[in-house]
């Protein structure tokens, strides 16, 4: 194959990729064509510019289309990846796509917001406090992107999160206090019961009977251990 044929083949291949918006492959084919053209002493600057113009514009179209699909699904990370690709290609050919980007971002915000609120509420109801703590912030961020006021929803979610955390904390401290009572560890039992009282006050619950039950168990086991120790010491 002659150099002329290699140049033409490289340009034809690059044009094929350009028509599909496959700019990475287009660039590789153009590099080969450029190298062969230099060896043959040809100037293919105009052909390269024409092909690049076709390729990058097609790539912009593809990237914006993909970004829109992700935006409609509320998939913001993937949406931004596609938008970044579109921006890079637009910069190559000097196109302003800010209006299209703004439109797609707003679509992504609107569709992501209900999904995030739904996830946050689900975590709150299930008592997934660590996940719940992460959900409201991005939700507020999504809403801010389109000027929505969801303060009421976030307040409700935080309230659920707090109430659930209080109940879980109360259960945990009562469980610990009971274990300490069974082991006869009175100081540790009292500390756990003190925390349990605080949680109970926040939750508006009366746990007087539970505290008495655990306290009686603790002192009973402590007394039993002392009697057993004294008996063995005889």
Buried (B, 14 or more C-beta within 10 A) or exposed (E): EEBEEBBBBBBEBBBBBBEBBBBEBBBBBBEBBBEBBEEEEBEBEEBBEBBBBBBBBBBBEBBBEBBBBBBBBBBBEBBBBBBEBBBBBBEBBEBEBEEBBEBBBBBBBBBBBEBBBEBBBEBBEEBBBEBBBBBBEBBBBBBEBBEBEBEEBBEBBBEBBBBBBBBEBBEBBBEBBBBBBBBBBBEBBBBBBEBBBBBBEBBEBEBEEBBEBBBEBBBEBBEEEEEEEEEEEE
